[in-house]
Amino acid sequence: CVEALSLTEAPDGLVIPVQLIELWNNERTRPLIHFGLLVTVLSIWCSVVGPSDMYNREDSAETSGTEGSGDIAPGVEANGEPSPRQVAEGVLTSPDSTFQERHTAAQAYLDALAKPVGSLGTLEEWAARLSALQRTTKPTADNVACLIFAGDHGVAKSPEEGGEGCSLYPQAVTRGVLASLEKGVAGASVLARTNGVKLRVIDVGVAGNLFEGKVVNSDPDKLHGGTRNFCSEPAMTAEECSRCMQIGRKSLIEVVEQTSSKVVCLGEVGIGNTTSSSALIAALTGQVADSVCGGGAYATKTRNEDAVSKKIHIVKRALKRHGRDGIPASVALANLGGAEIAAMAGAMLEASERDIAVLVDGFIATAAALVAVGISPNACHCMFLTTNSAEKGQKAAIETIQAAANLNYIPMPPSPVLSMGLRMGEGSAAIMAVPIIRSSAAVMSDMATIQDVLG
């Protein structure tokens, strides 16, 4: 027989069997009580709401016509519509899509991210441009290389050597900078190392002995002795200019293949190249010398107005000899440019053809970009302008590049992202912009959409 359960009364008046309390307090029997309660609750739920399998999607010939199509595919919204990423990927991966179409699709995806539309400013434009170049909503900028081209300018030689003495520094400084780059102690060396950028320096036209090092090397087809004084004759022949451009193309291909880089910084070294760039920009934009010439490389922290006046005079003489309305960019480059400027222009043209992102450095690199766009307007689609220059002529060059983009229905490269008073050259601003382009890639690749956040 079963002994009658004794009862006890809880403080609130609830009568509870004493033996049940003892079972609950027993560590061996408590799990069994837990399980019994779970089964009881689940049974009540199923009897009221229905069995759990009523919420499973079943295959139905009436709605899908194919086995298993009731499941939601990856990248598809619950309502059956493709997700914003899937829509963008469809355009980006299409072999028939234009750069404009890919850029628009990437921008539409950015607008769908969990943020106010356009709230990341130029970072979004960089993300869209990078995605359009790489044809994916998951672009990368992990591997970045920096190409620095170096050359000497005849206009920078002293008057005794047949030049104009356009710079406050002697021409020999070019070789000194390259020696520091080889040792890893130059500004670009330090910045490249800090930002994980692979550095290559190519001598395209430096006067003196050849370089053969781990970082700095002379190209076999270099312009020996540098350019000529463009106040008295063309800086280069057409053949010499083409040769330097080809060095730039070849160097771009080599560094991309050797480093697996999808982003390349372009910079330069060359005493006198701000004078050459000012003359180029004036010739290709129609601006007068006074409006494009700045202080160049300062010898002190303040601008030397006498040096600026001298530069303006030199550029006026050069334009009088070589400038004319409608001058082709390639002709202007040969007449007024430098070996390193020609190499950068060639590298940009090659990068454009290969959809490689180019971080364009300061004033001299912008002049090279202007030449590249003058030769092939499509070149602007791979350009990321990095820094506002103190040189007045940069503004006219950028506006001309942007106008060419609009005229040819290419998304316009936005204005430079950095305004830090940078004017060192050596690709320094381009290297400093590497974290920005990496951030743009991360936003595009990893940020949630508003649909993801809201569920």
Disulfide bonds with the S-S distance in Angstrom:
none
